[in-house]
Amino acid sequence: MRNVLITGTPRSGTTLICSLLNKLPDTVALHEPMNVWEFANCRSGDEIAGMVENFCAESRKSLHEQGFAVSKHVGGKVRDNSAAVDRAGKRSRQTEHGRIEIDKPLSKEFTLAIKHPAAFTALIETLSKHFECFAIGRTRLRRRW
């Protein structure tokens, strides 16, 4: 079984990565599914890693037995962009937290990716000892005239 953690800077494309991963066969990517505030109750980074591992195991079981997982979503899907922009350019979140149905076949060894940019970035040193971790960065090119 492959559990992958995704992190990154704000507006770097982590939500898009989740959406793209969900288009792959035998892969499920969840968008900020955990209550990361519970990490504050842990005594060590290894205890947090255990919580993440348990969450992965529970999600895998739910996906195999009931065909759903918990994730932030828009209309039941992990979208490539979870914000709407009004005419003034103001962004507003459109996500809700709850069950998403996964209607593709999954092997017992499917890849499960979980995205939590802020929390996983803060814990990357410890979590990378337990999981495959990928950090997404973004650079902005600037011209000087």
Secondary structure, 3 states (H helix, E strand, C coil): CEEEEEEECCCCCHHHHHHHHCCCCCEEEEECCCCHHHHHHCCCHHHHHHHHHHHHHHHHHHHHHHCEEEEEEECCECCCCCEEECCCCCEEECCEEEEEECCCCCCCCCEEEEECHHHHHHCHHHHCCCCEEEEECCCCCCCCC
